[in-house]
Amino acid sequence: MNTSLFIARKLANGSPSAFSGFIIRLSAGATAIGVAAMIITVCFVNGFQSSVSQKIYAFWGHIRVQHYEPNKSIVSEEQPIQKDTIVEKALLQHSELAYFQPYATKSAVIDKLNNIEGILLKGVDPTYHTAALEPYMQSGKWLSFPDSGYSKEIIVSVQLAKQLNIKLSDTIKLYFITNETGARTYRKLRVSGMYKTGIEEYDKLFCIADIRLIQQMNSWQSSQIGGYEVFAKETNQLDSLNNTLLNDLPVQWMSRTIRSIYPNIFDWLSIQNVNRIVVFIIMGVVAIINMITCLLILILERTKMIGLLKAIGARDHSIMRIFLYYAGYIAIRGVLGGFILGVGLCLLQQYTGFITLDESSYYVTQAPVLIIWWQVLLICIATIFTCYTVLLIPVLLIKRISPLQALQFR
C-alpha cells in the first residue's frame, strides 16, 4: 500500500481548519478561474481567427493564379490571360487543392437615381461554387446565367444598397471606361441579391456579375479571364502550396496567397496570438503562486504531524509525497472546475451568442467560438503538470523541519 497516498487521502477527506479550508477553496478557485480564462481565450481567439479569415477565403479563395503582376493593387484590374488547359491540368495534379474557378474584375461606377459610387465588379461564370458565399447572402438569389450573351443581373452588398438606396429587383446603371478608346459606356442590370460579409473593405467595394459582361466591356475573347481562384483543402500549408504552384506555372503566370494580398487583416489576426500568450502567462503565474501559497500554509498547519512522522522513522521523501499528493488533489479539483466553467461559457456563447461585438471594428456581430478539444485538454494537462512540478520547491522545506522543534510547535 502507498502510505503517502493513503495519508494524503485522509487529509483531503478530513475537515481542515477554518483558515486552511478557506485557503484551499481560494487556491482551487483561483486555479479554476485561471484554467477557465485560458480555455475561453484560446476558444475565442480560434473562433475569431477562423471566422474572419473564412470570410476572406470565401470571397477570393486561398490562392490567386493570374498574369504576372507582382505589385498589383487590390483595386486594379487584371491583365487578361487565356484559359489554359495545361495550367488547369497542372493545378489538378495537386491533391491539396479542392477546386479552382475563373474570375475577372473591372472598375465601374454604379448609378442609382443620380447617386453614384465607384466599385470593382467581380465577374464569375456558371461553374462558380456558390456554397462558400451562401452564408453571407442576406436576401435575394444568386445570378442566373443565360446560354448566350451575359446575365443582366448583379449582386450588391447591403452596405452599398443602404448607401445608394437600392432595393431588390431595382434596375441600376453601371458605367465603364473602355480600355481601347477611353469612351464611356453603360449597362443596365437588375439587382438579384444582396450580400454582407461584415468586412468593410469588401462590402463597400465589390459587386458580383457575369464574367461575360467584363469580357464584353474589355473587348476580350470568350476564352480570356482575369485569373483563377484556388481553394485548398487545408489552410495551414498555403505558403508551401503556393510556392509549389508558382514553380509549376508558366513564366507569364504567377500565384499569390490571399494572406499576401490582404496582409493588414491577417497581420491583425496574428496579433491575437500575442494576446493569447499574454493571458496564458498571467493566468499560469497566478495559478502557480496560489498553489505554492496553499501548500506552504498546509505544511505549516501540519508541522506537528511532520515532526511525529519523522520521529517514528518516516523518511523526508515519503512525507514530501504526502503534501504533493494533497496539493495535486487540490490542483486537479481546480482544473476540473476550470474545465467545466470555461467549456460551459464557450458552449453558451456558441449556442446563444450573448457576447456581441461592433461589426465595423471586429468584422463579426457576435464573438465567435471554436473549441478545439485537444487544445483544451492540453491546457488542463499542462496546468496540472506545471503546478505539480513547481510544488517541488516548497516541499523541500520539509527537510529543514526538526522532529523535536516540530512537536513543540504551536
Helices and strands as residue ranges (DSSP letters): H 3-13, H 18-60, E 63-67, E 81-82, H 85-92, E 97-112, E 115-124, G 134-136, E 137-140, E 153-157, H 158-164, E 171-177, E 184-195, H 200-203, E 206-210, H 211-217, E 224-225, E 227-232, H 238-248, E 253-257, H 258-261, H 263-301, H 303-311, H 316-352, H 359-362, H 373-390, H 392-395, G 396-400, H 403-407
